[in-house]
Amino acid sequence: MTAMSWDEWAKHDAVSLAGLVRAGQLTACELAAQAAAGVARLNPKLQAVIELFADVQADPDHDAPARSGALYGVPMLLKDLGSGLRGRVQDSGSAFMRGTRLLATDPSIQNFLRTGLVPLGRSATPEFGMTFDTVTGYDGSVTVTRSPWDLERTPGGSSGGSAAAVAAGILPLSMSSDGGGSTRIPASFCGLVGLKASRGRVPQPLARNEYVTRISIDGVVSRSVRDTAAVYDYLTSVPTGGSFIRMGPPVGSYCDAIQTDPNPQRIGLSTGRWGRGVDTDAQVAARVRQVGTLLESLGHVVEEVPDDAICDWEALWSAYIAQWIGSRATFAMMARDRGIGNQALQTLLTPMSWRHYLAAERYDKFDMFRMMNANNTVTRQWGALFDQYDALLTPTLAIRVPTANGPYSLLRDEALDPWIGRLADACRFTMPANETGHPGINVPAGFDSDGLPIGVQLQGSFGAEALLLQLAAQVERARPDWFGCVPPVHVTTAD
């Protein structure tokens, strides 16, 4: 027996569940058991959860979540990539890394524990988070993570397992990370809130810093803006020495910030090509303009921004793609550390990951210098844009939700350049924030003609997370029907 009915469970976000624990109406053990029951109920269809931790189900305090934390007792999943928890296995979505047991707990996971969140298990991710179609292949066995909105579609990625589980009502929030949109994209495809913070705002894993890997940052996907704000009040604690360039803590509480509407803001709007060769999907573009009209009705000034007023797109794409492909040369170092030769490595990587690795040889040290010069150029140009506008409203994705194990899967066997081009075309609105470091948030914005979620993105100046959360909360209050929607595959409707 679960502690509450599934209909009752689905009504609560993380803040609400934590309140029930504080009031003594529920226990952390009961919440863990209910979430585990949700996994058993839906994971055969979704393939979103890789593992549940039996020791945590038996004792939710096993990893010492802080009882004083604002979300004590609320279960979450750890993304199977990047920051991790000591003693747990992390496969990084890859046969190459399968069975890797972590030797230390990374700072952002410590922050989740400080929040009081209970790490209940691991969520699925594609190999090394290198795409937004969450599919893995181990030993000839393919596992496809599916959207609760339509089992033939992908929930997005690379935080696809987390997003599918949250959208399906298994738990209210879950860990994500974002190196090209991997928080914002699955949030868009699943009708969730997903914030990518500014570079340096959230701590990097112990073995990494922003100088080495400038694009990726941890976060969460959630069903409510207040849940995201509540987590980020803790997630932004960066240990001394844990950031290449120390950013310092936020000015105040994000939970406090979202209680009031922002002052009237000047918001740019763009649905353009952004240096890519194809137009944005018409339904996506129309939805962005609908949200623009809503923001105008809420007192903001919204105006169209031409593509050429944003940045040098050739410089941006050359820098981002050089980093994206060139960084895969690290596979060679990882293989040497494991005593794995090239022939064995090819069998352990998915076809597209292997092609990334081979293509990394295109880039020499001079290309890396050119990449950093280009990064400097476009980062300053984006800074100038945010001197003119307080926020920028765009699509999150240029496409609508694609099929699972489809055109963006790492299991495809095709030439790399067309695949990368297709990926960048779709992610044109998310990848720039990873390149420059400015923040962006996905906000649910209704549905397309197939009944699938469409998300829009608000981007802001460096360090402007509070404003983005305020704007998202203002939209949530104005259009609550866009948030927390129930998909066809859900804990309340499962057989």
N, C-alpha and C positions, 0 to 999 in steps of 0.2 A: 504493500500500500504506500502511495505517495502522501506527503504531508498535506497537500492541497489538490484540488481538481486541476486539470490542465487548463480549463478556462480561467480559473483564478490565477494560476501560475503565470499565464500569458499577459495578465493585466499589469504585472509588476515589472518595472525596470530595476536596475541594480540599486539605485538610491532607495527605492521603495522596499526591496527585499532586505537590505541592510537595516532599514528602520524597523522591520518586523523582528529581526534578530536582536537589535538593541532593546526592543520592548519586551523581549522574552516570549514572543508569540511563536517563534520558530527558532530552530538551532542551525548552526552551520552544518551539522551532520545531516539534517533533514534537507537542506538546500542541495548539498552534494548528492544525496541519494535521488532527489527529484531530477537533477540535471543528468545523472547517470542513467536514470530510467528513460529520459528523453533521448539520450544517445541510443539506447537499446531499441527504442521505439522507431527511430527514423534513420539511423546511420546505414542500415542495409540499403536504403534507397539513395541516400545522399553521399555516402563515402567521404564524409567531412572530418571524421575523427579517427586518428590513427591508433590511439591508445588512451585508455583510462588508467590512472594510477590507483591501484588497489589499496595501497597504504593510505592514500589521501581519502578515499571513500570510507575507510575504517576510522580514520582520524583526520579531520580537516585541518587540525593544527599541526600536522606532521612537518610542514615546511615553515612553521612559525609565522603565519600571517598576523599582522598586528591587530590585537583586539581593540585597540584604540583608533584604528583606521576608519575612515568614513564609510567604507564599503566592506567592513569585516563580515566574513561568512559567505560572501557572494562567489560562486564558482566561475572560473574562466578557463579557457584553453590556452596553452602556450603554442605559438606558431612553431612549426618544426624547422626553424631556420633562424640563424642570427643569435640574438641574446637568449641565454638559456639558464637552466637551473642545475646546480651541482648534483651529480649522481644520476641525472636523467639521460636517457638516450636521445640523440638528435641526429636524424638521417639527412637533414637538409634536402629532403625530397629526392635523394640520389642513391643509387646502388653503390656508388663510389664511396659514400660516407656512411653507409648503412651500419648500424650498431655502435656508432661513436658515442661513448659515454662522457659527459661533460665533467671537467675537473674543478670548475668554479662556478659560482653564481654571478651573473653579470649585473651591472648596476641598475639597468631598467627593470630587471626581474626583482631586484631588491626593492625597487620603488613600488612595483605591484604588490609585493608583500607588505610594505608599509601602508599601503592603501587598505589592507585587510583582505584583499582578494585571495581566493583559494585556487591554486593551480591544480586543476582536476585531471588534465590529460594533455594530449598533443593534437593539433589540428593540421590538416593536410596542406601541402604547398607544392608547386611544381619545382623541378630540379633547380636548386640554388636561386629560386625566385625569379627565373629568367624570362617569364612570360606571365600573361594574365589568364591562361587556361590551365586550371589546376588538374593535371594528369601526371601520374607517375608510372614508371615501368621498372619492376624488379624481377630478375630471373625469368623474363619472358611473360610475366603476369602484369597486365595493365590495370590500373585503378583510376577511374574517372570520377572526380568530384562533381556533383550535379547541383543545379539550382533548385531550391524548393519552389520557385515560381514556375518552372517548366523543366522536367527532368532531362529533356533533350538539350538544354542550354547549360552553359557554364555559369557558375556563380561569380566568375572573375578570379583574379589572383594578383599577386601571388598569395595573398591572404585569403584564398578561396574557401578553405575548410572552416576558418573562423567565421567568415561572412555567412556561409550556408547554415551553420549551426545557430547563429544568432537570429537570422531571418526566419528560420524554422521554429523559433521559440524554445530551443533546447536550453539556452542560457541567455542572459540579457546583454552581455558584452564579451568580447574576446580579443586576445592579442593580435596585432597586425604589425607589419613593417612596410616601408614605402621607399623604393629606390627608383621607381619610374611611374608610380601611381598605385602601388600594391596595397595601400590602405584605401585610397579614394576610388579605385576602379571597382573592387568587389562591393564597396559600399554603394556605388552607383547601380550596379547590376542587381543588387539585392534589396534596395530601398532602405539603406542604413545611413547613419552619420559616420563620416570618417575624416579625421583631421591629420594632415601631415604638418608637423610643426616646423619652425625655422631650424636651419642647421645649427647645431650646438645647444638647442633648447632641451633636448632629451639626451641622456648619456649613451655613448656608444658601448658596444661590448668591450671587455677588458683588452682584447687583442687587436683593437681597431680604434682609429680616431678619424676626425673629419679631414685631416690632411691626406691620409691614405685612401679613404673611401668617402668622398664628399656627398654622395647622392642619397644614401640610405639612412632611415631614421625610424625608430620604433613608435608604435601607437596602439590604438584600439579601434575596433568597429563596434557600434552600439546602435540601439533603437531610439535613443533620445539624446538631445543635446546636453541635458543636465548630467547624464551618465558620463559622456565624454569630458565635460568640464570637471566633474568630480575626480576622474582618474588623473587628468592633467594637473590638478592641484598637487599631486604627489609625484607624477611621472617626470616632472621638470627638475627634480633635484639631481644635480650633477656633482659628483664627488670632486674634491680639489685634485687637480692634475688629470681629471678625466675628460678634458676637452682641449683640443689643439689651441683654440682661441676661446677663452672663457667668456661666456655670454652674460652670466649673472642670472639670478632668479627673476621670475616675473614680478611685475610691480605689485600685483595684488592677486586675490583669489579669483579664479575663473568662475567658480560657483557664484560668487558675489556679483561678478560682472554681468552674468546673463540674467540677473534679476530685473535689470532695467534695459529699455531700448536704447540703442546708440543714438547720439545726436545725428541730425541729417548729414549724410555722407555724399561725396561725389564718387559715383561708381561708373567705371568704364564697362562697356559690353562688347564682346567679340565672339563671333562664331566662324571666323575665317579659316583660311587654309594654313596659316602659320608656317609657310615655307614648304608645305607638303603638296602633293600633286592632285589630290581629290578633295571634293567639297565635304563638309559636315553633313551627316544625315539630316534630311529636311525636318523630320519629326523632332529630333534632338534640338536643332536650331530653334524651332518654333517654341519648344518648351523653355529654352533659355530666355527668349523674348517675353514669354508669359511671366516668368519670374521677375524679369526686369520691370514689367508693368506693375507687378505686385509691389516691388521695392519703391517705385515711384509713388504708388498710393500710400506708402508708409512714410513718405516725406523725403525720400532720397532723390538726388539728381542722377539720372542714368543717361549716358550718351555713348553712341557707337564709337569704337576706336578702330581705325584702319590698321591692317597688319603691319604696314611699314612704319607705323608710329611706335611699335612695341620694341623691336630689336632687329639685329642683323641675323636673319634666320639661317643663312648659310653658315655663319660662324657658330650659331647655337647647335645646329644639327651635326656639324663636323666635330665639335667638342664632345657632345653627348655620346655620339655613336663611337668615337675613338675610345672614350672611357669605357663604354658598355662592352665593346668587343675586346679592346686591348687588355682589360683587366683579367680576361679569362686565361691569360698566360700564367696566372697563379696556379692553374690546374697542374702544370708541370712540377712546380715546387711541392704541391700537396701530394702528388703521385710519388715523387722521390722520397718524401718523408714516410710514405707507407710501403716503400719498396715495390712500387707498381710501375711497370714499363708501359710504353706507348701502346703496344698492342692490347694489353689488358685494359688500359685506360679506355680505349675506344669501346670495348665491350661493356664497360661500366657506366658510360655516359649515354644520354639520349642522343639521337641523331643530330638534333639542332645544337645541343650543347657541344658536341664534338666538333661541329663545323665552326662554332664560335672560337673554340680552342685553336683550331688550325688557322683561322683568319687572324688571330691575335698576332701572328708573325708579320702581318702587313705593316705593323707600327714599330718604328724605331724611336730612339731617344729624342730625335728632332721633332717627330710627330707629337710626342708627349709635351714638349715645350710649346709647340703650336696650339695644342689642345688647351693648355693652361692660359695662354695669351687670349685665345678665343673666349674662354670662361670669364676672364677679366673684362673683356669687351661687353659681353652680353649681360653680365651681372650688373655692371654700371648702367647699362641701358635700361634694364628693368628697374633699377633704383630711380632713374630719372622718370620712368613712367609712374612710379608710386609717389613721386613728388607732385604729380599732376592729379592723381586719383587716389582715393582712400582705399579702394578695393577694385578688383576686376572680376566681372561676372562672365563666365564662359561655360560651355559644356564641360562635363568631366571626361567623357569619351566622345570621339567624333562619330562613333558607330552605335548601333543598338546591340542588344545582347546576342552574341553569336552562339553557335552550337558548341557543345562540350566535345573535347578532343577533335576540334575542328581546325580552321585555318591558322590558329595561333598556338597550336600544340607543339611542344618540344619533341614529340614523337614523329612528327612529319619528316619525310625523307625527301628533301628538296634543296635547291641551292640556297645559301645563306642570305645573299643580298635581297632577293625578292621577299623573303620571310621577314627580315629586319625592316625593310621598307614598309611592309604591311603593318608590322607592329608599331612603327613610329607614326604612320598615318593615323592609326586608331588612337594612339596615346599622345597626340600632338599637344593636348591641353594639360596633361599631367607632367610629362617629362621636363619641361622648362623649369618648374619649381624645384625639381631635384638637382638640376644643373646649377641654378643660381643660389639655392638655399632658402628662398622665401616660402612662406607657409601657404597652404591651400586646404580647403575643407569641402567635402562633398555634402550636398544637402538634397534629400529626396524631393522630387518635383513631379510626382504623378507617374503616369503610365503611357506607354505607346499603344498603337492600334492592336498589338498582340497581347495586351494586358501585362506587359513586362515593365519593370521600373525604369525610369529615366532619372538620372541625377544631374544636378548642375553644380558647378564649382565656383566658390568665391576664393580669390587669391588676394593676398595682402602684402604690405611691406614687411621687411625683415623684422621679426619680433611682434607682429600684429595679431597673434593668436587670440587675444581677448576680444578684439574688434570682430574677427571672423566668427567667433563663438556667439557674440552678441547678435550679429546679423543673422546667423543660423537660428538662434533662439527666437528672434523676431519673426522670421519666416514660419517657424514651428508654431508660434502662437497664432499667426494669421491663417495658416493652413494646416491644422492638426491632422486633417485627413490624409496628408502626404506621409505622415510619420507612423511607424509601428504597424504598418499594414500586414495583414495575414495572408500568406501565400497558400496555394492549394495543398502543398505538402507542409504540414504544421503539426505541432504536438496536440493541438486541439481537435484536429480532424483525422488523425492517424487511426487506422483500423485496430 
